[in-house]
Structure formats: structure tokens, C-alpha cells
Amino acid sequence: MPELPETETIARDLDGAIRGRRITKVAVRKADVLREVSARSIARRLRDATILRSWRRAKLVVIDLDTGDRIVVQPRFTGALLIDDGRALHYADVRRLGTVALMNADRFEEYSGKLGIEPLDGAFTAAHLSAVLRATSQPVKKVLMEQRKIAGIGNIYANEALWRARIDPSRPGAAITLEEAKLLRESIVAVLGEAIEARGTSFRDYRDARGKRGSFVEKLEAYGRGGLPCRRCGSRLVSTHAIDGRATTMCVKCQH
């Protein structure tokens, strides 16, 4: 966390609140979250810059400046971008697992170019997904979470999409048929869209830019429901860490 729906929510909130604003002051309290820039340099380069827009790429929140620089934030598990009284933008991260970088346009294009296709992009077709899957023998769930192949999907939404598509998360990508890839692609797009509408999923740390929790947790069908009845067939959902070291919840009856 945060994954695509959470970072999309944050980016949209920020865009509405800070687009067109001028940065008058920068303070860095804990410099260990910075990447590719020092505390002194980021303060100098941001001062007097005007914010053009805020948007999302993969699991990143990107803030474009009129100087050509981009603030690139990866919140990871505990980071939050919060707006205070419409005047101050804070990056807060108690455990400091996330990162804040400052990149010029060329460096960002190089960095972004290493990420995979966006699952909400029109180019993310069943044929494209099928080609990605058929090129590897890795478990399909692991492939969905590989940011260099598909950008933005993490553990929560991989679990949900595979449950909806009735696909065993441990199956090799190469074993997924084109018809199954079509169903999986539809499930991915649907679950991400619904999660964005719900402003993300909050368990412990995630908050949107207004400091509020996302409500998609109430609609989860698989993730975090190990030991509970499958809402489709009634069988007990099984949780395992055997697939990729991450918690995977599935229905052994429905997902085969």
C-alpha cells in the first residue's frame, strides 16, 4: 500500500487543491526519505516554482512544476501526502519507508520508461495481457504485481482480480489462455475502477490527501478474508504465503 487506486485518489485530491499554487517555502525534517536530491538542493529548486498539475504514474504521485522539475513521491506502506488548511502540503511518513525524489523531465522519462503499461490505459488489452503472461512461467499473481510489466497493481488488487476471474494465483502465466486473459483483464479494470470510486482501501496507514480513510475495504471479496466463507460458493477461503512470499487469499473451489 498504497497501490494504484490510492495514489490515483491522492493525485486527484492534490490536483484540485494545489494546481496553480506557488511554492514559497520548503522544509525538510528527515532527509533520509529523499532520493536523487539533497535537502538543500530540493529547497532551492522548489522555492518560487509554480505547480502545474498533480497526477499518477504506477504507484507514484507526480507533481509537475513550471521549472521543468517533477516531484516524484512513492508513499509505499506508511507515507501520506496531506493538505493543511489549503496552504501547506506535507509529506508525512512515520516509518519513512516511502521516498520523495526531484527529477528533471529527461530523468523522469528514463525512470518512467522502465515501468510497464498502465492497466487503465486503452492499450491494456486482453491480447497485451495474454502476451505478458505467456512469456513467463512465473505464477500469474506475481506477474500482475511486477511493475516493469504492469504498472500499479499490488497485492490487494491482484488478489481481488484473480478471485473475480476464478483463476488460481499460483498458475504459471504461460498456462493462462487468451479467454482467461480476457476475463482477468476485465476483472482488473473493474476492481481498480471500483476502488478509485471508493477512494482506495484503508487497513491501518493509508489516508487520502484530506486525511480520510478509503472505503473499498468493505467491498473486498478475497484479500484479508482468509478462513471466511467464499461469497461466491461458500467454501472456506484459504490464505498462504507460498506463492510469492506475500499473503494470498483464494478459494480452492472457485479458482482452479
C-alpha positions as CSV (number, residue, x, y, z in Angstrom):
1,M,0.0,0.0,0.0
2,P,-0.7,2.4,-1.5
3,E,-1.4,0.9,-4.9
4,L,-3.0,2.4,-8.0
5,P,-6.4,3.4,-6.5
6,E,-4.8,5.0,-3.5
7,T,-2.2,7.0,-5.4
8,E,-4.8,8.0,-8.0
9,T,-7.0,9.3,-5.2
10,I,-4.2,11.3,-3.7
11,A,-3.1,12.7,-7.0
12,R,-6.6,13.8,-7.9
13,D,-7.1,15.5,-4.5
14,L,-3.8,17.3,-4.8
15,D,-4.5,18.5,-8.3
16,G,-7.7,20.1,-7.2
17,A,-6.1,21.8,-4.2
18,I,-2.6,22.9,-5.4
19,R,-2.7,23.3,-9.2
20,G,-1.5,26.8,-10.0
21,R,-0.1,27.5,-6.5
22,R,3.4,28.9,-6.0
23,I,5.8,27.3,-3.5
24,T,7.0,29.9,-1.1
25,K,8.9,27.8,1.4
26,V,10.4,24.3,1.8
27,A,11.4,22.5,5.0
28,V,12.9,19.0,5.2
29,R,12.7,17.4,8.6
30,K,14.0,13.9,7.8
31,A,16.3,13.9,4.7
32,D,16.6,10.1,4.6
33,V,13.3,9.9,2.5
34,L,14.9,12.0,-0.3
35,R,16.2,10.4,-3.5
36,E,18.3,11.9,-6.2
37,V,18.4,15.3,-4.4
38,S,19.7,16.7,-1.2
39,A,17.7,18.7,1.4
40,R,19.5,21.9,0.4
41,S,19.0,21.3,-3.3
42,I,15.3,20.4,-3.1
43,A,14.7,23.6,-1.0
44,R,16.5,25.7,-3.6
45,R,14.9,24.2,-6.7
46,L,11.4,24.2,-5.3
47,R,11.3,27.7,-3.9
48,D,9.2,30.1,-6.1
49,A,8.2,27.2,-8.5
50,T,4.6,27.1,-9.6
51,I,2.7,23.8,-9.5
52,L,1.3,22.9,-12.9
53,R,-0.6,19.7,-12.1
54,S,-0.6,16.6,-9.9
55,W,-1.0,13.1,-11.5
56,R,-0.2,9.5,-11.0
57,R,2.2,7.0,-12.7
58,A,2.0,3.4,-11.5
59,K,2.2,3.7,-7.7
60,L,3.8,7.2,-7.8
61,V,2.3,10.6,-7.2
62,V,3.9,13.1,-9.6
63,I,3.8,16.9,-9.2
64,D,4.8,18.9,-12.3
65,L,6.4,22.3,-11.8
66,D,6.9,25.2,-14.2
67,T,10.6,24.9,-13.8
68,G,10.6,21.5,-15.7
69,D,11.2,19.6,-12.5
70,R,8.9,16.9,-11.1
71,I,8.4,15.9,-7.5
72,V,8.0,12.1,-7.5
73,V,6.6,10.6,-4.4
74,Q,6.3,6.8,-3.7
75,P,4.3,6.6,-0.4
76,R,4.8,2.8,0.0
77,F,3.3,1.5,3.2
78,T,3.2,4.4,5.6
79,G,3.7,7.6,3.6
80,A,1.0,10.3,3.2
81,L,0.6,13.5,1.3
82,L,-1.7,15.8,3.3
83,I,-3.0,19.3,2.7
84,D,-3.2,21.5,5.7
85,D,-5.7,24.5,5.5
86,G,-5.2,24.6,1.8
87,R,-1.8,26.3,2.3
88,A,0.7,23.7,3.3
89,L,1.5,20.4,1.6
90,H,3.1,17.8,3.9
91,Y,4.8,14.5,3.1
92,A,4.4,12.6,6.4
93,D,5.9,9.1,6.9
94,V,6.4,7.9,10.5
95,R,8.4,4.8,9.4
96,R,10.0,6.6,6.5
97,L,9.5,3.7,4.1
98,G,8.4,5.9,1.2
99,T,10.6,8.2,-0.9
100,V,10.5,11.7,-2.3
101,A,12.6,12.5,-5.4
102,L,13.1,15.5,-7.6
103,M,13.7,14.8,-11.2
104,N,14.1,16.9,-14.3
105,A,12.0,15.9,-17.4
106,D,14.7,13.7,-19.0
107,R,15.4,11.8,-15.8
108,F,11.7,11.2,-15.2
109,E,11.1,9.9,-18.7
110,E,14.1,7.5,-18.2
111,Y,12.7,6.4,-14.8
112,S,9.1,6.1,-16.0
113,G,10.1,4.3,-19.2
114,K,11.2,1.3,-17.1
115,L,7.6,0.8,-15.8
116,G,5.0,-1.3,-17.5
117,I,1.8,-0.4,-19.2
118,E,-1.0,1.2,-17.1
119,P,-3.9,-1.2,-16.5
120,L,-6.4,1.6,-17.0
121,D,-4.8,2.6,-20.3
122,G,-6.6,1.7,-23.5
123,A,-3.5,-0.2,-24.7
124,F,-4.0,-2.6,-21.8
125,T,-6.0,-5.1,-23.9
126,A,-6.6,-8.8,-23.4
127,A,-4.1,-9.6,-26.2
128,H,-1.5,-7.5,-24.4
129,L,-2.1,-9.1,-21.1
130,S,-2.0,-12.5,-22.7
131,A,1.3,-11.8,-24.3
132,V,2.8,-10.6,-21.0
133,L,1.6,-13.8,-19.2
134,R,2.5,-16.3,-21.9
135,A,6.1,-15.0,-21.8
136,T,6.8,-16.4,-18.3
137,S,6.4,-19.4,-16.2
138,Q,6.1,-17.3,-13.0
139,P,2.8,-17.5,-11.0
140,V,0.2,-15.3,-12.6
141,K,-0.3,-13.3,-9.4
142,K,3.4,-12.5,-9.3
143,V,3.3,-11.3,-12.9
144,L,0.4,-9.0,-12.2
145,M,2.5,-7.3,-9.4
146,E,5.6,-6.9,-11.5
147,Q,5.8,-3.1,-12.0
148,R,8.0,-3.4,-15.1
149,K,5.3,-5.4,-16.8
150,I,2.1,-3.9,-15.5
151,A,2.2,-0.7,-13.5
152,G,0.2,0.0,-10.4
153,I,-1.2,-3.4,-9.2
154,G,-0.2,-4.6,-5.8
155,N,-1.2,-7.4,-3.5
156,I,-4.7,-6.3,-2.6
157,Y,-6.0,-5.8,-6.1
158,A,-4.1,-8.8,-7.6
159,N,-5.9,-11.0,-5.1
160,E,-9.3,-9.4,-5.9
161,A,-8.9,-9.6,-9.7
162,L,-7.9,-13.2,-9.6
163,W,-10.8,-14.1,-7.4
164,R,-13.2,-12.4,-9.7
165,A,-11.7,-14.1,-12.7
166,R,-11.8,-17.5,-11.0
167,I,-8.1,-18.0,-11.7
168,D,-5.7,-19.8,-9.3
169,P,-3.0,-17.3,-8.3
170,S,-0.3,-20.0,-8.5
171,R,-0.9,-21.0,-12.1
172,P,2.0,-20.2,-14.4
173,G,1.5,-17.2,-16.6
174,A,2.2,-19.3,-19.7
175,A,-0.8,-21.5,-18.8
176,I,-3.3,-18.7,-18.9
177,T,-5.4,-18.9,-22.1
178,L,-6.5,-15.9,-24.2
179,E,-10.1,-16.3,-22.9
180,E,-8.9,-16.4,-19.3
181,A,-6.7,-13.3,-20.0
182,K,-9.8,-11.5,-21.3
183,L,-11.7,-12.3,-18.1
184,L,-8.7,-11.3,-16.0
185,R,-8.2,-8.0,-17.8
186,E,-11.9,-7.2,-17.3
187,S,-11.6,-8.1,-13.6
188,I,-8.5,-5.9,-13.2
189,V,-10.1,-2.9,-14.8
190,A,-13.4,-3.3,-12.9
191,V,-11.8,-3.7,-9.4
192,L,-9.4,-0.8,-9.9
193,G,-12.2,1.4,-11.1
194,E,-14.5,0.5,-8.2
195,A,-11.6,1.0,-5.7
196,I,-10.9,4.5,-7.1
197,E,-14.6,5.3,-6.7
198,A,-14.3,4.2,-3.1
199,R,-11.2,6.4,-2.7
200,G,-8.9,3.4,-2.0
201,T,-8.6,0.8,0.7
202,S,-7.6,1.6,4.3
203,F,-6.5,-1.0,6.8
204,R,-4.0,0.9,9.0
205,D,-2.0,3.6,7.5
206,Y,-3.4,4.8,4.2
207,R,-5.2,8.2,4.2
208,D,-6.1,10.3,1.2
209,A,-4.9,13.9,0.9
210,R,-7.7,15.1,3.1
211,G,-6.6,12.7,5.9
212,K,-9.6,10.4,5.4
213,R,-9.8,6.6,5.0
214,G,-10.7,4.8,1.8
215,S,-13.9,2.7,1.9
216,F,-13.1,-0.2,-0.5
217,V,-12.1,-2.4,2.4
218,E,-15.9,-3.0,2.8
219,K,-16.1,-4.5,-0.7
220,L,-13.1,-6.8,-0.6
221,E,-14.1,-10.4,-1.6
222,A,-10.7,-12.2,-1.1
223,Y,-7.9,-10.1,0.4
224,G,-7.8,-10.3,4.2
225,R,-10.7,-12.7,4.3
226,G,-8.7,-16.0,4.9
227,G,-10.8,-18.5,6.9
228,L,-14.1,-16.8,6.0
229,P,-16.7,-18.3,3.6
230,C,-16.3,-17.5,-0.1
231,R,-19.0,-15.1,-1.1
232,R,-19.5,-17.0,-4.4
233,C,-19.6,-20.6,-3.3
234,G,-19.5,-20.7,0.5
235,S,-16.2,-22.7,0.7
236,R,-13.7,-21.5,3.3
237,L,-11.1,-19.1,1.8
238,V,-7.5,-20.2,2.2
239,S,-4.6,-17.9,2.9
240,T,-1.0,-18.8,2.0
241,H,2.5,-17.1,1.6
242,A,3.8,-19.9,-0.6
243,I,3.2,-18.2,-4.0
244,D,5.4,-15.0,-3.7
245,G,6.0,-14.5,-0.1
246,R,3.0,-12.2,0.2
247,A,-0.3,-13.0,1.7
248,T,-2.5,-14.7,-1.0
249,T,-6.2,-15.5,-0.2
250,M,-8.1,-17.7,-2.6
251,C,-11.0,-20.1,-3.0
252,V,-9.7,-23.5,-3.9
253,K,-13.1,-24.5,-5.3
254,C,-13.8,-21.4,-7.4
255,Q,-10.3,-20.6,-8.5
256,H,-8.9,-23.6,-10.4
